[in-house]
Amino acid sequence: MATVGNSTNIFWHECPVGKLDRQRLLNQKGCVVWITGLSGSGKSTLACSLGRELHSRGKLSYILDGDNLRHGLNKDLGFKAEDRTENIRRVGEVAKLFADAGLICIASLISPYRKDRDGCRAMLTDGNFIEVFMNMPLAVCEERDAKGLYKLARAGKIKGFTGIDDPYEPPLNCEIEIIQKDGVCPTPYEMAGQVTSYLEDKGYLRDE
């Protein structure tokens, strides 16, 4: 008998159709592509572009967008450190289920704390966690400010805003890093191509 969290007297139930069966059906390998970076760094842009590229190749993916999830699954959470941690934990658990279903799950969240992202990586014991770091300068993200959040944070109207008065801890060993080239940000197509090439090279888009 196992105890998980506050639940007791629960047991893991195995089903006859497993992950390998689902992967064969979809002709792809389930994984989590975790996109992290500052607000305005291009996370959602990359997620949507990548999802579109995979769809065009006949590969099934699903995007877990941080803002979207706060409208439902995580609408009870704020932005205190402990709430951020729980936010990421929940998304990690959902992403793990999608990967187990054989999908390429694209999670797009600021996820500022390294330990929280590492905790999600640890959930996927098969190692199918691909961390993508949107390494864009704060000045670039702040200049974009599509949601007007940096302006509010600078004015003191938003407290605990990542990159301004709350830290962002960059990955130490991410699988993919998206950077500027000669001061120019890559296009959505180029960013998606970089991630797709990695997935292809590692056998996630297999054709059998």
N, C-alpha and C positions, 0 to 999 in steps of 0.2 A: 504494500500500500504506500502511496506517495502523498505528500502534502505540498501543494503549490499555493503560495500566497496565503490567503485566508480560507481557501477551499480545502475541505477534508473529505476523506472517503471517496476519492475520485480515481478513476483508472483510465489509462490510455487505450483507446479502442482501435485496433488495426482493421483496415478495410482491404478487400481483395484486389482492388485496383490501386496501384501505387504510383509514385512520382515518375518512375521510369516508363510506366505504361502511358501516362499522360504525355510525357515528353515525346515518346514515339508517335503518338497520335498527332501531335502538333508539329513534329519534325523540327524541334528546337529544344534548347536546354534552359530550364527555368533559372532565373537569377534575379538579383536586386541591383539596379543601377542607382546609386545614391548620389544625388547632385547636391553639393553644399557650397555655400558662399554667401557673401553679404547681400543684403537687399539691393536690388538693382544690378546685380552682377550678371544676370542673364539666365538664371536657373530655369525659370518657366519657359523662356524662349527655347532653350536647348531641349527641355523635356518634350515640348510640343513638336519641335522639329524632328527629334529622334523618333517619337511615336509615329509621326507621319512617314518617315523613311522606313521604319520597320514594317509598317502596314503595307507600304508599296512593294515590299519584298515578300509579302504573304506571311509575316511573322506577327504573332499575337502579343501585344503588350498592354499595360495599363498604367496610367499616370496617377500617382498619389501626390497631389499638390498641397503644400502646407496650408495656404490660405483656404483652399476649398475644404480641407478636412476640419478646419476650425468652424465651419458652418454646421457640422454634424457630429462626427465621431468625437471631436475634441472641443466642442463648443463650451464645455464646462471649465476649460482651462484658461488661465491668464498668461502673463509673461514673466512671472517670478521664476527664479532659477529652478525651483522644485517643479513648477508647472511646465517649464520648458523640457525638463528631464522626462516627465510623464508623457508629454506630447510626443517626444521622440520615441519613447519606449512603445507606446501604442502603435505608432506608425511602423516601427520595426516589426512588431508582431504581425500586423496586417500584411506588410511587404513579404514577410516570411511565408505566409499562407499563399499569396499569389505565386511566389517562386515555387512552392511545393505543388501548386496546381499546374506548373509547367510554363507559366507566363514569364515574360521579361517585364518585371515590375520596375517602373521608373519613379523613384521617390525624389521630389524636389522640395527641399526645405533648407532654411538658413542653417539649422542645426549647429549652433555656434560652439557647443562644448564637445571637445574631443572625446571625453569619456562616454558621452551619450552615443556618439557615432560608433565608437569602438564596441559599445554594448550591443548595438544592432548588428555589427559585423559578427560578433560572437554568437548571435542567435542562429546564424547560418553555418552550422557545423561542417557543411560540405564545402565551405570556402567560396560559394558563389555570390560574393558581395563585392561589387565594383564601385569604389568611391571615386567620384568625379569632382575635382576641386575647381570651381570657377574663380580663378586667381586674378581678379580684376582690382585695380587700385581703388581705394576708397574715394578718391577724387572723381573718378569716372562714374562710380555708382551714385555718388551724390549729385553729380551733374545731371544724370538721367532723371533720378528722383520722380519716376512716373506716378507714384502714389502720393507724392508730397510729404512723405514721412520724415525725410532728413530735415526738411525745413522746419517741421514741427518739433523734431528732436533738438535741433540747434536753438530753437526758441524756448526750450524747456517745457514744451507742452506735452511731450512724450518722454517718460522716464524709462530707463533701462533699455534703450534702443541700441541694438548691436552695431558696433563700429563707432558709436559716439560716446555713450556712457556705460556701455556694457561690452565685455570683450568678445572677440571672435578668435577662436583657437584653430589655426589652419591645420590641415592634415599633415602628418609627418611622413607617411608612406602610402599616399593615394595611388590608385592604379592609373588614373588619367588626370592630367592637369591642363586646363584651358587657359591660355595666356594671350596677351597682346603680342603682335609681331610688328616691330618697328613702330610702336605706338598706336597700332591699329587693331581694333577688336575683330576677331574672326566673324564671319557671317554665320547666321543660323545653319545654313547648309554645310559650311565647313566644320562647325562644331559637331553637328550630327554625324558627319562623315568620319570624324576622328573617333567618336565613340563606336560607331558601327564597325569600323575597321578593327577595333580592339575586340568587339564581340565576335566578329568573323574569325579573326586569328585564333581566338581561344575556343572555338567550336560551339559557341552558343547559337549560331545560326546554321547549324549543320543541315546538310542535304544528304539523306541516305536513300 
